[in-house]
Every structure is written in C-alpha cells, then in structure tokens.
Amino acid sequence: MQSALEYFQKEKAFERGLKLLAEIYDNGRKQPGLGSIKIHMPTKEEGRVWSEFFGKNYTNQKILRIGLGEFSRRFSTVFPTDDISALMETYAPTSMYEYASLNDAIELALLPKYVNTYADSWLESLCSRKGNQYHSIFKFYLKDRVGTINMLDKTAKILRSLSADLFPIDILSQKFFSAPCMLDFGTEYGDLLLAALSHYHEQRIPDNRHDATLLYLKAGIIAEDSTYLVATKGLVSPKVDFLTLRQVCRLKCSEIKNVYVIEDTRAFDKVHRLVNLKKGVLLSPINSHNPAFLHLVDKLIQNGAIIYYSGMFDYAPLTRADKLCETHGKQLIPWRYSKEDYELATATDTEFLRDRKREISMKNESLALVLSQMRKKGKKAGLLPLVPSLVSDIIKYEE
C-alpha cells in the first residue's frame, strides 16, 4: 500500500497547501482540529490534486480553503495506518527566509502566524501582488531579503499587539525595537505600519503628520507632536491649560454639558478673562483643527456634551466647521456663525478674500448663507468684534 508521504510527494501541486497546513499545525501545538488555510490563486494542478484527495470539486476557485480538522479527518480515512505528524514535519519550514519568493514568504510563513489578527487582511492584500505598496516592498526585498521579511514580521507583530487601549507610539517603538523613534513618521517601519493601518481602515496612506496622527488614533496609537495643542479653560482647572494629544487621550470627559469652542485664539484670550465657568468648558484649537482638538471634541460628544462652535469667517474655517457639523449632527451647533454675525465682524476686523470664486459648498444651511454673503462682500474676518456677544452668550448658557 502506498504511504501518505509517497502519495503527496508524487504530486508537486500538493506542496504549497501542505506547507501552509504544516505551519498552522505547528502553531496550533499539533492539535489537528484547529485553524484553516487559504491557497490564493490556486493553479489548475492544485485544484485537481486537492479535488482528488477530498473527493469534491476545488477547481476554478480564486481562493482554495482547507480546514486543518477537515484535512486530518480525510487523512485518517485514506491513510489509517499513517501518522499525520510525520507528514507535517516533512513539510514544516525550518525558517521564514527559506522561501524562493517574497510572495511565498508572506503566504507560507507570515500569513499562518497572523490568522484572524489586525495583520491578516493586510498580508493577504500583499499576496495579490498588486498596488504600489507591494512593489515598494518588493524593491526592498531585492536588496535585502532577510531585512524585508523581518520588517514585515515585526510590523505584523505590532498590529497583533494593538487593542482598544491607547498606546503611545514611542512606548510601542521601545517595546519592539528597544528605541523610541523607530515608528516615527517618515521612517521605514513607520511608513510600513501606516500602510498596513491604511489598508485595514480602507483609506489612503497618509502623506503628512496630521493625517498620520489621526490614523494612528483610530488604531489606538498616540503619536505625540508638540505642535498639536488645544487650549482649555474649566476642563482640567479653572485656569487656561494647554493640552497635548497624549494628555487629551488620558482625560475623562464625563458630566460636561456645554462646550464653547472659539477658533480665533485672539478672541479666546479675551473671552476666557471675562467669564466664570460653572458647568461649561472653553476650548480653542492651536494650529487649526489638529488631532488633539479633534480627539477632544469626539470624546466630549461621546459623553453627551453639546458643542457651541464659533469659527472665523474664511473659506478654510467654514469648511472645517461644516465638516464637524456633518460628523456630529445636532450635538455640534454653529455659534455666532450667521450672516448677521458676519456683517458685525467685517465692520471693523476685516481683510479681502483672495479668491472670491473658489468652488466650495456647505451642507449646513446657516454656514451656506455665510459663504454666500462672504462671496458677495469679498471680505474675511476674525472673531474679535464678536467678543461681547460671545461673552454674553456664555453667561446666559451658564445660568
């Protein structure tokens, strides 16, 4: 009677699937009922030999799926006197670096290690050999085979370690590399991690620190930057505090009812000196809508706060305000952001718009009216002329 080893070695087309099965067999501590494999883009010969072994049709499939338990049961039926462990040991790779191609290294060595983790779908996408990311990695692979596999393996380990808890990026880097800056924006490992996270969250790969920081936050990673600050009064203390992104991530934002956002830092500086806050919080983003500010707004709204938002009268501030209104709905209210407020602001504190015909549109009706009036008048303005009105509103809301 033909032995199992002779049967499988007779057909070269079994090799890829058996190596995958051997990998998860070992990772599952030799428990044949655990796990399954995927053979991407199987050849006709692969479809044929597996169809013959299982006695069912595996041909013309883009992905051929085989459960380890299913394989073990069929093996016992076909070869009742043979030991499956001996077959698995024959096909188990001794090293992830032994494979002939980058695709084999990913599919046969890395994918089985990270099944059902954050890294799973990213590694599968690389197996398709499509897109700029694969080609960039392949260029590295041609220069440094071992180094490239190490990079992919390390990145997958980082992805597997992520959880719902927020984790500072420098601590994450220290944990995996014994150095705090290996995952910084612009480094090889940092860019590879961003590419993997972009695939997972189905968005384009960030090309600047601001977008990279927002993507990291989605994955539970705090990417610190000293330029990302938000000014607050009444949140941490009765005085004005300047909070970093890391401090914002650690804040507890419960029992806050009203939040007053004043985008113009000059107006914020005057308003905070003129109001005493009892149940509300005063905020101002430093350097536009940075990740620290946006994450704080998200946290406050998730805890039930109402955001009163007062932005400057210009194209970019209006666009930012409109996007926030769309994101947060009724919990974010445009504040002192009407045609009448625009007229008051442009009466004294004004500059001419550079491009009155810029093609932008507003989904919020109130902001759309402001945009229309701005185009007619051709002027932009800050919030200093509105300080008395802002103070009066806060005093009323705090009663």
N, C-alpha and C positions, 0 to 999 in steps of 0.2 A: 504493500500500500504506500502511495506517495505521501511523504511527510508534509507538514504545513510549510516548513521553510522551503522545501523544494518547489512546492506549488506557487508560493508567492514570488520567489526569486526567478522562476521561469518567465514571468511577465514583468518587464521593466516598468510598465504603466502602473503597477501597484506601489511603486517606491514612494512617490510624493505623499500619498494618503497614509501609508504605513509610518512614515517619519512623523507626520502630524499626530497620528494616534499614539505613537511611542512617546511623544513629548507630553501629551496630557495624561497618559498612563503613568508616567513617572511623577508628574506634578500632582496627580491625584493619589500619590503614595500607593500605587499599584492596586487601586480599587477599580475594577473594570466597569462599574456601573456609573462612573462619574464623567461628565463632560461630553462634548461633541466637537467635531472638526468641520471646517469648510474648505473645500478644494475649489479655488477660484479659477474660472475659465478652464474647466477640465478638457483635455484632448479627447478625440473620438476613442482612442485606445483606452484611456482612463475610464470613460463611460462604459465601454464594452466590458473590461475586466471586472469592474465593480458590479455591473449588472449580472454577469455570470456568477459571481461569488454569492450575491444576495438573492438571486433569482427574481429580480424585479428591474424595471427599466430606469437606468440612470443616464441615458443618452440625451443629448441636446439640452443640457442644463447649463446655465451660466455659473451657478454655484452648486457644487455637489456636497450635500451634508450627510455626515455619518456619525451616529452616536457611538460612544465607546462601549456602552452597555449592549447596544444592538450588535456591534461587531463581535463582542465577546460571546454572546449567545449563539450567533451564527458559526463562529469559530468552533465552539464546543460541539455543535451539531455535525459539522463537516469533518472535524478532526478530533474525535472524542478521546483519543489517547495522547494527544499532544498538549504541551504546556504553553499557554499564551505568553507567559512571562519570557520564555526563551525567544519567541518571535519579536516581542517588543524590545528586548535588549539588543537584538541584532540590528534593529533599525533606529535605535536611540542615538541621536547625535552626541558626539563627545564634546563639541564646542559650537557655539553660535557662529564662530568665524570660519567653519569648515565648508560652508556652502559656496557653490560656484558663482552665484549672482546675488546682487542686492535684493532682488525680489524673493529669492529662495530664503535668504537670511531673515527677511521680515516675516514671510509667510510660515516658514517651517520652524524658526527659532523664537521669534519675538511674539507673534500673534497668540500662540498657545499659552504663553506666560501671562497674558493680559486679557484673557477672555472675560467678558462681562465687567470690564472696568472702564474708567474715563478714556483710556487709551485705545480701546478696542476698535471703534469705528474709524479713528484716525489712521491706525495702522492698516486697516482694511482698505482705506482710500488710497494709501500708498501702493498697495498691491495691484491696483488698476493701472499703474504706470502712466497716469495722466496728470496734467496740470504742472504749473511752474514749480510747485513745491517738490514734487518727485524729481524733476530734472535738476533742481538745485542740490538736493541731497545726493543724487547720482554723481554729480561733478565732484563732490567731496569724497564719495566712495572710490572714484577712480584714483584719487590722490592718496587717500588714507583709508583702507578697507577696515581695519580694526577700529580706528578712531571714529569712523562714521557709525558703525554698529554700536559702539559704546555710547555715542551721543543719543541714538535712537532709544537704546535700552534705558539709559539714565532718564531721558525725558518721559518715557512711558512709566517708569517708577515714580516720578514726581506726580504725574497725572493720577496714578493709582492711589497716591497718598492723600489727595485732596478730599476734603469733606465739607460739611456745612459750616464748620467753624472757620473764622477768618484767621489767616496766617500771614504774617509779614514776610515780604519777599526776601529780605536779607537773612532772616532766620531759616527760611526754606532753603536758600542757597548754602548757608552754613551747614545745614543738616546733610545735604547730599554731596557737597563739594569741599567742605571744610574751609570755605572762603565766602564772604558775604556779598560779593558783587558778580558772581558768575551768571546770574539770571537777569542782569541789568538790560534795559532796552538797548539794542544795537550789538549785543554780544551774540556769539553763535548759539549758545544754549538758550539765551533769552528769546532770540528770534524763532528758534525751533519750537519752544514752548508756546509762543504766541500763535504760531502757525497751527499747532495741534488744537489749541483752545478755540481758534477761529473756526476750524472745521467742526468741532463739537457744537459750538453755538451758532453755526450756519451764518457767519458774517465774513466780510473781507478781512484780510490780515492788516492790523493797524500799521500805519506808516508814520505815526508820531506818538510822543509820550502820553499826551492827553487821552487819545483813543485806546492806547495800550493799557493805561491805568484803569479805564472803565471796563475793559475786557477782563483784566485780572480780577477786578471786584466781582464780576459775575461768577468767577471760578473760586471765590473765597480767598483771593490773594491780595494783600495790601501792598501796593507798590508806592513807597513813600517818595515824595518830592517836596522840597521846602517851598516851592512856588505855589503849591496847592494849599491855600489857606481860606478860611471863612471866618469873618468877624461876627461875634455873637455877644449879645447882652441879655442876661436873665436865664441863660441856658446852663452854664456852669457856675457862674457867680453874678452878683449884681453889677459887677463892672464889665468892661469890654474885654473879651478874651479872643485871641486869635488861635484857631484850632487847626491842626494838621489833619491830613486824611486818617492817619493812624489813630489820633485822638477821637475823631468822629466815629470811627468804627467801634470804639470801645464805649461810646456813650449809651446811656439808657434814656430813651426819649418818651417815657410814659407820662400821662397826666398833664400834657401841654395842650391847651385848647387853641390858642391863637398864635400864629407866627407871622411877623411883619417883615417882609423882605424889601430892602431898599437897595437897588442895584448900584446906584450912584454913591460911591464911597464918601464924596464931599457932603452930600445930603445926610448920609448915615451919621457922619461925625457930628453934625449939628443936632440931628433928631435925638440921638441917644443921650445927649446932655440935657434935653428938655422934657424927658418922660421918665416916670417911675413905673416899672412893670410889676404887676401883681400876679397875673396869670398867663401873660404872653411872653414871647421871645422875639428879640430883634435880630435880624441877620443881614449880612451883606457879603456877597462873594468877592474875594480878592482875585484879580486877574480873570474876570469874566466867569463863565459857568464852568469852573474847574471841578474835578472829580470829588473833592472834599465837600463842596457846596451841594452838588447833585446827590451825593450819597446821603447827606444830612437831610435834605428835603424828602428823599424817599423814606428814610427812617421815621421822620416826623409824621408823614402822611399815613404810613403803615400803622402808626399808633393813634390814628384818629384826629390829628391836628388839621385845622383849616389854615391854608397859606394865603395871606394877602400879599400880592406881588406887585410891586411898583418898579417898573423898568424905565430906562431912558428912551427918549424919542429919536430913534435912528433905526436904520434897516436891521442891523445885526441884533440889537436888543429886542426889537419887535419880533423877529424870527425866533429868538430863544424863548421869549415869553409865550408865543403861540405854540411852540412845541411842548412846553411844560403844561399848558392848558389842555392840549390834546392828550398828553400822557396821564395827567392826574384828574381830569374831569372836574366835577363840582367841588373837589377839595382844594383846588387852586383858583383863586379869584383875582382877576386883574384889578389893581387898586390904584386909584388916581391915574388911570390909563385910558382917558376918554378924549374926545375931540375938544371938550371944554378945558380939560387939564392941559392939553397940548397948546391951546391958544394962550393960556396963562403962562406956561413955561417958555414959550417962544417970544413973549412980550419983552423979556429982559435978558434971559440967558440963552443965546442962540448962535448957531453957525449955519452956513449954507450947506445943503446937501451936495455931495459931489456928483451923484448920478440920479437924477430925478426919474429916469425911465427904467430903472433896474426892474427886472421881471421877477417879482416875488408876490406871493399871495398869502392871505391869512385865513385860517379856518374859523378862528374866533371872531364873532361879529363885531364886538367892540374894538378889537385891535385892527380889524379891516377898515373901520371908519377912520381910525387914527392914521393908518397908512395912506388912505385916500386924501386926507387933509394934508398930510406931510408932502405928498406929491404936488398938490395944488400950490402950497405955500413955498415949497422948496427949502425948508429950514429944518434943522435938527436942534435938540436941546437936552440939557440935563435936568435934574430934579431940584436944584437949589430954590427956584421960585416957588416950589410946592411945599417947602418945609413947614410953613404954618398950617397948611391943610393936612399934611401927614401927621403932625403932632396932635392936631385937633381930633383926627380920626382915632388915633391910638388911645387918647384919653377917654373917648366915648366907648371904644371897644373894651377898655379895661374896667369900666364901671360895673 
